[in-house]
Amino acid sequence: MTATPVRDRVTRVDAAVRASEPAGDYRRLTLVAPEIAVLATPGQFVALAIDGADSALLLRRSFSIHRVSADAGTVEIVVADAGPGTRWITRLRAGGEVSVVGPLGRGFTSPSAPRPCILVGGGYGSAPLFWLAESLRVQGCSTHLILGAATERRLFGARSGADSVDEMVVMTDDGSAGATGLVTQPLPELLTRTHAELVYACGPMGMLRAATEIAEAHGAQAQVAVEEAMACGVGVCMTCVLPITGDDGITRMSRSCLDGPVFTGTAVRWDVIADGRVAVPADCLGAPAVTP
């Protein structure tokens, strides 16, 4: 294994694959990357290069960090087979090797004092929330996790995740596991019962918008990981640009991989995001002038 410094707190590692395990419709990989494991925080991600017959796919593929072990020097990720690039990664097995850059991005922000926290994960978007939950519990926070997916096979962590949190609720669209309904459906009751002021969410954009709106309606703040559109992970491809309103009230087109992927939910301009498309708000900094 070789490691190359990329910039402060970011490293490129030729990581050995220690384990590759099925997890429903996904694959969980354990990578030997001690230089990354010792630096990473919950909510950050890594970017993997594609090799083999698909090496012409030049852009790396980005994945949230599921867990790390600084002692073992390992980083775990969860991968869905969504095309040629990710298919090559899901076919990696123990003994293989892959180029990894990380840790990348801005992760979740912990509360300044112990308090109840609610975590909401959709599909394999739940992957980073278990490590986050463990970190929050170390800080004395009670943690309540809602997992949701279309079907039982699209869930991640429903069987093993209960040990990471104080309470876990499982939802599936078709009722094949847990209760029937959307993952955000139990959120209002949990907010009322726990008096939680922080909601952490990772998953599809529609789910993140709903979690933000529900949290705001209950006087809570949502932190959302908008990783759905990320590709290269290093700000080159521009596929993950979103309109984000800063503390100064100005909306700017921001690269999720560099400025996020975690943002305060209310900072995201959900009003111009729909059906996988993102429009440039008319009041965005640098937006084209509209001639009357």
Secondary structure, DSSP 4 states (H G I P E B T S, - for coil): --EEEEETTEEEEEEEEEEEEEETTEEEEEEE-HHHHTT--TT-EEEE---GGGTT--S-EEEEEEEEETTTTEEEEEEE--SHHHHHHHT--TT-EEEEEEEESB-PPPPSS---EEEEEEGGGGHHHHHHHHHHHHTT--EEEEEEESSGGG--STTTGGGGSSEEEEEETTSSSSEES-TTTTHHHHHHHH---EEEEES-HHHHHHHHHHHHHTT-EEEEE--TT--SSSSSS-TTEEEEE-TTS-EEEEEHHHH-BEEEGGGB-GGGEETTEE---TTSTTPPPPP-
